[in-house]
Amino acid sequence: MQYATAFSRLLLFITLLLFITSSACTKSPISGKIEWERADLKKVIYLLSFPTYESLVSPYQGTVLDSAKVDQTGSFAFSKIPGNGFYALAIQKTNEKYPNNLYNDDPNLSNYLPFVFSGKTMSLTANANQFQKTARWAHPDDVNAQIAELIVTRNRAFSQHLANLEAVNEENLIEQHKAHYEFKKTLFDFALSTPNASVALLAMRWATPDGDFERSSDELFAFCQKWEKPAGSNVMITQLCSKIKNGNLAAKKGDTFPDYALPMSDGTLKKVHSLLGTRLTIIDLWASWCGPCRIENKKVLGPIWEKYHSTGLQIIGYALDSDDRSWKNAITKDAADRWLHSSHLLGDESPLFQTLGISTIPANYLLDKEGRIIAKNLHGEELIQWIDAYLK
């Protein structure tokens, strides 16, 4: 009898263990409940992965792994996740043909939620109208808590710098560039301050969704200096930092400006370093057809020249022009003939622009007396204030 009782207890224990194990195995790794108020949204949640850095949270680039229907109560669940890594959940409109279309134009309205899966079950609540903005994980781990903080930071920066921008025109182009830079800077700063490499990658991707680091080479160098070695096995960081090794990035602060031989407006050929000012040199990259550049000539560079040329300031204008007459007429009309000018007159095929790794104007580099880049792409009042402080 005692043997039978012991055996019964053992059998009961095994049964309970199998039940608990079975229940744990069938529990969904990703599930949630979503408030669904809009009829124009499909009641389906798509699970996406991203094979490369360039595909990360990019429209139409993610790989669709699975989908889960949302029931009448707003609940959904995925039965399996391929493994640990970076994923996103996405909601689409009923007329959207592609389940991997991710909306980024206004982050407050983004239709997807990026997350990192580390093997633990995750439960989500959200509102479909503003999916990314309202999404909340129950008891998130440190990584997903950081992603949530990044989402809030990005939304706030967008509302502050980009939400109310007017249509771009010649008068406000420089201000628009500054607004976009301030938005990006918020995300770059987050990428350098977060303790998690995956979150840093997401911040970098949101800062430069087009993958263009022409005006952000300094930030990319800082990112790779911090993250490339500590996250050496991270394929996406390797892919991102390969841009530095390829040597096609724009010159950054701290670099010595190339001692390029410039074809001057008087027909001579002179090297940059032979033309430097005794204290500061502005390399101004412009064109006769560039309205904001012409405004900068008259309202910013002219007054700066008058105020500081006698105390060691030099300005070297380099024009992305192809017509000699238009170029020189613009110099005269803008009263810019007070400082030095150069152009290869090859338009967009400028060899200097190719050497510098840039393609857009207006742009500038500020060089110290040895020709080192100490600042770049400062315009308008910001440029005036910077020079006032440097040359005071």
N, C-alpha and C positions, 0 to 999 in steps of 0.2 A: 504493500500500500504506500509506504513511504517512497519507494522507487517510482511508482506511478505518479504520485503527487509532484515529485521533483521533475519528472519528465514532462508533466502537464505545464508546470511553470516555465520550463525551458521552451516548450512549444509556443506558449503564449508570448514569451519574450521575443522569439524569432518572428512571430507573426506581426507583433507591434513594430519591430525593427524594419521589416519589409514594407509595412504600411508607411512608416515615416520616410524611408528611403524613396519609395515610389512617389510619395507626395512631393518630396523635394525635387525629384527628377522632372516631374511634370509641371512644376511651377514656372511660369513664363519669365524669361530673363529680362524682357522689356514689356511693360504694360502701362496702362494709364486710362484716364478719363478726361474727355474734352467736352467743353460746352460748345454746342453746335447751333448757331443761330442763322447762318447764311445758307440759302438754298443753292447758291451758285458754287458751292464747294463740294467736291466728291467726298463721300464718307469713307475714305480710305487713307491709311497712313502708309507711306512708302519708306522703306529702309534703304539708305544709300551708303556706299563706301567710296573711298577716294584713293585711287592707285598711285597718284603722284602729287607733288606739291602744287603743280599748275592746275590740277583738277580740284584741289581742296576748296569746298564750298563755292565752286564756280558753276554758273548756269550750264546745264546740259552736259557737264563733264563727269559727274558722279556715276558710279555703277549701281544700278538698281538690283538689290539682293533679294528683296521680299516685299510683300505688301500685307496689310492687315485691315480687315473691314471694321468699321466703327458701328457698333450696334445702337439700338434705340436709346440706350441710357448714356451713350457717348463713350463706352468702354471699348478698348482694343487691347490686343496682346500679340506678341511675336513668340513663336514656340522655340526658336533657336537663334543664336547669333554665331556667325562663323568663328569668331575668336576675339581676343582682346585687340583694341585698336580704336581708330577714329571713325565715327559714323555720323549720320544725320537722319532725323525723321523729317519727312516733308508732307505737306498738304497741297493739293492742286485744285484749280478751278475745274468745273465740269467740262469746259470746252478746251482744256489744255491737253494737247496730244502727247506731251513728253512728261513723264513722271519725275524726271530729274531736273526740271526747270526751277532754279532757285532764285528768288527775288531779293536783290540787294540795293536797289536804287534808294529806297527809304528803309533803313533798318527797323524802324518802328512798325513796319508792315511786313517784315520778312516772313516767308511761309515755311521756314524750316528751322530745326533746332540741332546744332552740332553738339556732339557729346563724345565722351571717351568711355568705352566699355572695358571693365577690368575683371569681369567674371562674376560680379555680384549682381543680384537681381535689382532692377531699377523700376520705380513707379513714378508716373508723371501726371500732373494736372495742368490744363491750359485752356485757353479760349481760342477757337479756330480763327476768329476775326483778326487777332494779332498773335499768331502762334508763338513766334520766337520771343516776343516781348513779355507774354504772360506765362510762359512755360515755367513750371517749378518741379524739380525732382524732390521726392520725399527722402529725407536723410541723405543728401548728396555726399559723395566722397570729396576730398580736397580738390581734385582736378575739376570736377564738374561744378563745384562751388566757385572755382576761379573762372570758369567759362561763364557762369551766370553773372559774375561781377563784371567781366569783360563786356557782356551784352549790355548791361546797364550803362557802362562807361561809353560804349560806342553810341548808344541811343542818345545819351546826354550830349556828347560831342557833336553829333549830327544836328540835333535841335539847336545847339548854340551857334554852330558855324555854317551849316549848309542848308538848313530847312527853308530859310527865307531869302535865299539868293535870287536876285533879279536875273533876267535873261542877259547873257554875256554880250558886251559891246566893247568898242575901243576905249571908252572912258573908264569902264570898271574891270577890265580884264586882269589888271595887276591885283586889284583888291580880291577878285575871285580866286586867283592863284594863291593869295595869302590865306584866304578862308579854307581852301582845300588843304593847304599845308598845315594849318593849325589843327584841322580834323585828323589828319594823318599823324601828326606829332603826338596827339593823345594816345593813339594806338601804338605807335613806336615806343613811347615811354612805358606803356603797359607791358609790351613784349620784353623790355629790359628789366622790369620790376617783378614780374610774376615768377614764382619758384618752379613753375612747371613748363617743360619744353613744348609740350603739345599745345598749351594755351598760348605760349609765345608765338608759335607757328601760326595759329589762327589769327592772332592780332596782326601779324605781318601780312597775312593774306588779305585781311579786311582793309588794311591800310593801302595796299597796292593791288586791287583786284585785277588790274590789267597786266600785272607782272612787270611793270615798268619802274625801274629804280633810277632813271636818269636824274631826277631831282632829289633822290633819297639814297645816294650811294653812301653817304656818311652813316646813315642809320643802318644800312645793311652790314657795313663793316663792323659797327658796334654790336649788332645782333650776333654775327658769326664769331666775333671775338669772345662773346660770353657763352654761346651755346654749342659751337661746333665740336669742341673737345668733350665737354661733359655729356653730350648726347651723341657720341660718335656712332652709335648703332642706329640712330634715327635716319631712315632713308630720306625723308622729306627735308630734313635740315641739310643733309649732304647735297641734295638736289638744289636747294636754295643757295647755299654757300658756293656752289660751283660757278655761280655767276661772277664771283670775285676771281676765281682761278682762270676763267676764260678771258679775263683782261678786257672786257668790253663795257666796263662801268665808267661813269663820268668821274673826272678828277674830283678828289675830296679834300676837305680841309686838312691841312698838314702836308699835303703833297707840294712839291715844287712845280710851278706852272711850266709847261714845256717851253724851252728856249727856241721857239719856232721862228723861222725866217718869214717875215710878213711882207707881202707886196704893198708898199705904202701908196697913198694917194698922189704923192709927187713923183711916182715912178721908180723910187728906190726900193731896195730890199734890205730890211733891217731885222735883226733878231730881237725878240721880246725883251730879253734881259738887258739889252743895251739902251732900252727906252724907259726903264723903270724910274719912278719918282724917288726922291731921297727919303720919303717917309711912307708913302702909300700910293698904290696904282690901282685904278679901276679898269679892268678889261670889260668893256661894254659890248655885248653881242646883240646886234640889232639889224634892221633892214629899212630901206626907204619906204617899202610898202606896209610896214608894221605900224599901225596907228598908235598903239600904246608905247612903242619905242620912240616915236616922234614926240609924243607928249612928255616922255621922260627926258628927252634931249632938252626941251625948252623949259620945263618946270622944275626939273630936279638936277640934272647934270650941269646945266648952265650956271645956276646959282652956286652949286658946290665948287665949280671951277673958279668962279670969281672970288669966292671966300677963301679957298685953301691952296690954289696953285702956287702962290708965292711962298708958301710955307712947306712945300715938298709934296704936293699932290700931283699925280699924273693921271690922265685919262687916255686910254687907247681904245678907240672904237673899231670894231671889226664887223663889217656888214655882210649879211647873207644875201647879197645882190647878184644880179647877172648883167645888169645894164649900167655901164659907166656913167652915162648922162644922168639917169634917174638918181643914182647914188650921190653924185657930187652936187646935184641940184638940191637934194634933201639936206645935205650937210650945210650948204649956204643958207637955205631958207630957215633952218632951225638955229642958225648962228652957232653951229657946232664946229665951225672951222677954227675955233680957238684951241681945240685939242687935236691929238693925232688920230689919223684914220687909215684903215687898211681893208682890203678885200681881195679875194682871189677872183671875184666876179664869175663864180661858177654856180651861183644859186645854192640849191640844196645839196650839191655835190662838193661842198666846201671841205677841203682836206683838213683845215684846222678843226672843224666841228667833228670830223671823223677821229682825229687825234684825241680830242677832249671827251669823246664818247657821248655827245649830245646831239639833239636835232631840233630843239624848240627855242623860240625867242618870245619875249625878251628874256635875257639871262645875263649874268655878270659874275666875275670873280674879283675879289679884293685881295691884293698881294702886298706883302710887306716889302721892305727895301731889298731883301734877298730874293724875292720872287716866290716866296711860299704863300700858299692860299690860306688866308686867315678868316675869310667869310665868303659867302656866295649867295647869289639870287636874293639880294636885298633890294627893295625898290621903294620909290615914293618916300613918304615920311619916315619909314623905317630905315631906309638908306641914309637919309639926312641925319637922323638922330644917331645912328651908329658912327658915322664919320665925325660928327660933332664930338662924340665921346672919345673917339680914338685920337683925334688930332688937336684936342683942346690944350 
